[in-house]
Amino acid sequence: MIQRFIELGEGYGDIYELRELITSNQQRFMHGFVFLSTNPQGQDVLSIAAAFKPAAEGNFMPIYICREGIPVNSKRLDVFEQAVAALGHTPIKMEVKHSSIYADRKFFHNHLISVLRLNHYIPPMQ
């Protein structure tokens, strides 16, 4: 199974697109994630992500993410948490390293996928 992050943006207006993806794909929604990291300026920022089950045909599991553009106390986080709660879930929160420490964004994504697999939030590689 191919598991891949799809970046929507940094969470300014993209949070509403992520909310729409969650509500319009309720039958495929698996988990909502909130990743806390500290940017190089020393400020805590959030990334939010939603993992979906693979489509009926195909071997692709999308994880949509709004990366590191959301302040810790933000109404945008409330929008995400309400969308996830409406489906009877609670967002899973974890602290991760900021993406700026990785040489390439794909290494950051691979790190997050590894963390999610190790915690059994997404299925293992097949």
N, C-alpha and C positions, 0 to 999 in steps of 0.2 A: 504494500500500500504506500502510495506517495502522500506524504504529509508536508504541506507547504504553507508558509505564512504569505498572506496577501495583504500588503500595506494599503490602507485607505488614505492615510495622511497622518497628521499629528493630532487629530482630535478636535479641531476647531468646529467646522461644519460636518466633518466626517462622522462624528458621533451619531448624528441623526441617520446617516446612511447605514451605519452598523446596527442601530436600533431597528431600522426597517428590515434589514437582512434577518435579524433575529425573529421579528414578529411574522414575517412572510414565510419563513422556513421553520416554523415551530416543530414540525415533525422530524426535522433533521438536526435541530439544535442539541448539542451535548453539554457543553460547559461554557461558562463565562469566566474570564480571568482578569485580574487586576495585578499588574506587575509594578512594584515600587522600585525606583532606582534614583540615584543621586547624580545630577549632571555635573560637568566639570566646574561649574560656578558654585557648587555646594548646595544647590536647591534640590529638594525632593520633587520628582515628577512621576507621573503615572503613565503607563501604557495600558490600554484595555484591549482585550481580545475575545473572540468568540469562536469556539471550535464546533464544526458541524460534521455529522456522519457523512460518509461518502454517498454519492448519488446511487440510485438503484443499479445503474450500469456504470462501469468505470471503476478505477482503483485510486481515486484521488480524494483526499480528505483536506478540505480548506480550513485554514485558521485565519480569520480576518483580524487585523490588528490596526489600532491607531497608536502610533509609537511616540512615546515620551513628550507629548505636547500638552498634557493635562496637569494643572497644579493639583496638589493633594486635596485641598478644600475647594472643590469646584462643582458647580451645578451640572456640568457635563458628566461627572462621575455619577451623580444622582440619576440622570437620564438613563445611563447604562444599567445601573443597579435596579432601577424600576422595571426596565424591559426584561431583565433576567428573572427578577422576582415574580413578574406576571406569569411566567411559565413554571413557577414552583421551584426555582433553583436559587442558590445563593452564590454570588461570585466568589471564586477561589482567589485568595490574595496571597502573594508571595513576593519576597524581596529578591531582586536580581541585579547583576552588574549593568551599568549603563552601556548602551551600544557604542559609545565613542571609544571605549577601550579595545574594541575589536578592529582588526585591520580592514575587514569587509563586513557589510551588513549581513551577508549570508552566514557568516560565522556566528553572529549574534542570534540569528534565527535558528541555526542548528543547535546552539546551546539551549535555547528555550524549548525546542522540541525534545531534546534529551531530558531536560528537567521534567517536562510534562509526561514523558514516557516512564521515567523512573518512579514517578509518583502515581502511576497508573491512571492518569487523567485522560490520556489518549492511548489507543492500542499500540502494542509493540510493532516494530518493523517486521514485515512478513516476507 
